[in-house]
Amino acid sequence: MSADFAVQRAMMIEGQLRTRDVNYVPLLEAMRDIPREAFVPGPRKSLAYMDEDLAIRLADGGRPARFLMEPAQFARLVQLARVKSSDLVLDVGCATGYSAAVLSRMASFVVALECDPDLAETASATLAQLDCLNVTVVTGDLEKGHPDEGPYDVVMLGGAVDYVPDALLQQLAEGGRLVAVIGEGNAARAHLFIKENGFVSSRPDFNAAVKRLPGFREEAGFVF
C-alpha cells in the first residue's frame, strides 16, 4: 500500500470529513482503514481521494457512466444511517465495492447489490483481496433490492434517485433505516427513512449533489 495514498487518506479524514461534521468514530475508522484507491481503475487511481464524485467507468455501449460518490457526501450519508456492529446492510449500487468495504467494517454483514455483472465481478475480487469476508456481492435490478437476504437494518442507495421504490422500503426490518439522495444537482437532498411500528416515515436532512444511480427515474406525467 503506497505511503502516498496513506497520507492522502489521512488528509481526506481531516480535510474533507471532519470539516463537514462527520464525527461518527466507527465510520472514520472504517474510512481510514479501507484503501479507496483499490476500487478505482488503474489510470485514475491518483484521483481516488479527490473531493468530488469520481468516474470509475465512462458511459459506453448503452451502459451508463458509474461513479464513486464524493468522500464527504458518502460519509455524511452513512453517518445519517448510524450503522451499528449488529446491523445487516443492503448496499444498493455498490459499483466496484468501496461502499460495501467501508460498511463491512461497521456492520455485521453486507449484501452488496450491483446491476452490472462486470462491476459486480470486480467488486467481489477486490473485496476478497481486502479480506472483507462479511460481504456478499449479488447482481440484480437495483430498484427491486434483494429480498432473499432481508429484512435489513440499513439500506443505503449509492447515488441520486428520483424516488425510493416501495420494494426497498418493504425490505426494512423494524427499526430499520434507509438513506438516499433524492433529486438532481444542487436541489438534491439526503433523506432518512425509518420503519417504526410497521410504518415508514421520512425526513430530509442535508443538501447533497451526487451522481445518479442507474434507474430510479419517475415517468413524466401527462400535462395539458
C-alpha positions in Angstrom: 0.0 0.0 0.0 1.5 3.3 -1.1 2.6 5.6 1.7 1.4 8.5 -0.6 -2.1 7.0 -0.6 -2.0 6.6 3.2 -1.2 10.3 3.5 -4.0 11.2 1.2 -6.4 9.0 3.2 -5.4 10.8 6.4 -5.9 14.2 4.7 -9.3 13.0 3.5 -10.3 12.3 7.0 -9.1 15.6 8.4 -9.8 17.9 5.5 -12.9 16.5 3.9 -14.8 14.6 6.6 -14.2 16.3 9.9 -14.7 19.7 8.3 -18.2 18.5 7.1 -19.2 17.4 10.6 -18.5 13.7 10.0 -17.6 12.6 13.6 -19.0 9.1 13.9 -16.0 7.2 15.1 -16.7 3.7 13.6 -17.2 5.4 10.2 -14.0 7.4 10.5 -12.0 4.3 11.5 -13.5 2.4 8.6 -12.7 5.0 6.0 -9.2 5.3 7.5 -8.7 1.5 7.1 -10.1 1.0 3.6 -7.8 1.9 0.7 -10.2 3.8 -1.6 -7.6 3.6 -4.5 -8.1 -0.2 -4.6 -11.6 0.4 -6.0 -10.5 2.8 -8.7 -9.4 1.7 -12.2 -5.6 1.9 -12.8 -5.3 5.1 -14.8 -7.5 7.1 -12.3 -6.0 5.8 -9.0 -4.2 9.0 -8.4 -7.6 10.8 -8.2 -9.0 8.4 -5.6 -9.1 11.0 -2.8 -10.4 14.0 -4.8 -13.3 15.7 -3.1 -15.8 15.2 -5.9 -17.6 12.2 -7.5 -15.1 10.1 -9.4 -15.9 8.3 -12.6 -14.9 4.7 -12.4 -16.5 3.8 -15.8 -17.5 6.1 -18.7 -20.7 5.6 -20.5 -20.4 3.1 -23.3 -22.5 0.7 -25.4 -25.7 1.8 -23.7 -24.3 1.4 -20.2 -24.4 4.5 -18.0 -21.3 6.1 -16.5 -20.7 5.0 -12.9 -19.1 6.9 -10.1 -17.6 6.6 -6.6 -19.5 9.1 -4.5 -17.6 12.1 -3.2 -16.0 11.0 0.1 -17.7 13.7 2.3 -21.1 13.1 0.9 -20.7 9.4 1.1 -19.6 9.7 4.7 -22.5 12.0 5.7 -25.0 9.6 4.2 -23.5 6.6 6.1 -23.4 8.7 9.3 -27.1 9.5 8.8 -27.9 5.8 8.8 -26.0 5.3 12.1 -24.8 1.8 11.1 -24.2 -0.5 14.2 -22.0 -3.5 14.6 -25.1 -5.8 14.8 -26.7 -4.5 11.5 -27.5 -6.3 8.3 -26.9 -3.8 5.5 -28.1 -3.7 1.9 -25.8 -1.6 -0.2 -27.7 -0.7 -3.4 -25.5 0.1 -6.4 -22.1 -1.0 -4.9 -20.2 -0.5 -8.2 -16.6 -1.6 -7.6 -17.3 -2.2 -3.9 -15.8 0.7 -2.0 -19.1 1.5 -0.1 -19.5 -2.2 0.8 -16.0 -2.4 2.1 -16.5 0.6 4.4 -19.8 -0.7 5.6 -18.3 -4.2 6.2 -16.0 -2.6 8.8 -19.0 -1.2 10.6 -21.8 -3.8 10.3 -22.3 -7.5 11.0 -22.9 -8.4 7.3 -23.3 -6.5 4.0 -25.3 -7.6 0.9 -23.8 -5.5 -2.0 -26.3 -5.3 -4.9 -25.0 -4.3 -8.3 -26.9 -4.3 -11.6 -23.7 -4.5 -13.9 -22.2 -8.0 -13.9 -18.7 -6.7 -14.8 -18.7 -4.3 -11.9 -20.0 -6.9 -9.6 -17.2 -9.3 -10.5 -14.6 -6.5 -9.9 -16.2 -5.8 -6.5 -16.1 -9.4 -5.5 -12.5 -9.8 -6.4 -11.4 -6.6 -4.7 -13.4 -7.2 -1.5 -11.8 -10.7 -1.3 -8.3 -9.3 -1.6 -9.0 -6.9 1.3 -10.4 -9.7 3.4 -13.9 -8.2 3.6 -15.3 -11.6 4.4 -18.7 -10.4 5.7 -19.8 -9.1 2.3 -21.6 -11.0 -0.4 -22.0 -9.3 -3.9 -25.2 -10.1 -5.8 -26.4 -8.9 -9.2 -29.9 -7.8 -10.0 -32.3 -4.9 -10.6 -31.3 -2.1 -8.1 -34.9 -0.9 -7.8 -36.1 -4.4 -6.6 -33.4 -4.7 -3.9 -32.6 -8.2 -2.7 -35.4 -9.6 -0.5 -33.9 -13.1 -0.2 -31.4 -11.9 2.4 -33.7 -9.4 4.1 -35.2 -7.8 6.1 -32.3 -5.2 6.5 -31.4 -3.0 9.4 -29.9 -0.5 7.0 -30.4 0.1 3.2 -28.1 2.6 1.5 -28.6 3.9 -2.0 -25.2 4.7 -3.6 -26.2 7.6 -5.8 -29.0 10.1 -6.5 -32.5 8.9 -7.4 -35.9 10.4 -8.3 -37.7 8.3 -5.7 -37.3 5.4 -3.3 -39.3 2.3 -4.5 -41.7 0.6 -2.2 -39.9 -2.6 -2.9 -36.9 -1.3 -1.0 -38.9 0.2 1.9 -40.6 -3.2 2.3 -37.2 -4.8 2.9 -36.6 -2.7 6.0 -36.6 -4.5 9.4 -38.5 -3.0 12.3 -36.3 0.0 13.4 -34.6 -0.2 10.0 -33.1 2.9 8.3 -32.9 3.7 4.6 -30.7 6.6 3.4 -30.9 8.0 -0.1 -30.2 11.2 -2.0 -33.4 12.3 -3.8 -33.3 14.8 -6.6 -30.8 16.2 -9.1 -28.0 18.7 -8.8 -28.0 21.3 -6.1 -31.6 20.8 -5.4 -31.0 17.2 -4.2 -31.2 16.3 -0.5 -30.3 13.3 1.5 -33.3 11.7 3.2 -33.6 9.3 6.1 -36.4 6.8 6.1 -37.2 4.9 9.4 -39.5 2.0 9.9 -41.3 2.1 13.3 -44.3 0.1 14.4 -44.7 -1.3 10.8 -44.8 2.2 9.2 -42.1 4.1 7.3 -41.6 7.8 7.8 -39.0 10.0 6.2 -37.4 13.4 6.6 -35.0 15.4 4.5 -31.6 16.1 6.0 -28.7 17.8 4.1 -28.1 19.0 0.6 -26.2 16.5 -1.5 -25.4 16.9 -5.2 -24.2 13.5 -6.2 -24.2 11.5 -9.5 -27.2 9.3 -10.3 -27.7 5.6 -9.8 -29.0 3.7 -12.9 -32.8 3.6 -13.0 -35.0 5.1 -10.2 -36.5 7.6 -12.7 -40.1 8.8 -12.3 -42.1 8.8 -15.5 -43.1 12.3 -16.6 -46.9 12.7 -16.1 -49.2 13.9 -18.9 -49.5 17.7 -18.8 -52.3 19.6 -20.7 
